[in-house]
Amino acid sequence: MKRMALAVGVVVLVFAVSLWAQTTAPKPDPEITKFEVFLGHWTYAAEYKASPLGPASKVTGELSGRKILGGFFIENQSTEKGAMGETRAIEIVGYDPANKAFFSNEYHDDGNMFTGAYVFNGNTVTYSGKFIVGGKPYMAKFTMIIAADSMSFVGKGEISTDGNSWAPWLGAKYAKVLKPAPKK
């Protein structure tokens, strides 16, 4: 009888701990929902200005955003095509509630890396960060104005080598695609 009571007690304890763990699981900070405007599939056309990174050029691209890791992070994957060929990138965006800031880490298939932060102010989203191309550090700012229906946005970017003087770098127009692109 004592063994049966002990076994029932253990089962109840295991069930209670399991239930407690499920109800106290961490949840993403509600601020991450601001970034949901970028979820889904997008196409874009951009024009790069002549800069230390190369000559002026026009490109087209696709961008897909989705929630990952329980909704704590957003993953953006992009493919861009232009006169210099095709490049691919992946970006991971998260929200740091302690510092009340969005952070971003982006990696390109040519070895370039970007690190930065996003700031939301109404329908305007500003990215500022640092990146390395060919072993040289640069700084970038990119301002996006999101349309009222959240189905498009325009962006303008600037580049700097010293953080003091900024030069126009790129302009882009993005459009949300309601149907996902076919899988390759």
Secondary structure, 3 states (H helix, E strand, C coil): CHHHHHHHHHHHHHHHHHHHHHHCCCCCCHHHHHHHHHCEEEEEEEEECCECCECCEEEEEEEEEEEEHHHCEEEEEEEEEECCEEEEEEEEEEEECCCCEEEEEEEECCCCEEEEEEEEECCEEEEEEEEEECCEEEEEEEEEEECCCCCEEEEEEEEECCCCCCEEEEEEEEEEECCCCCCC
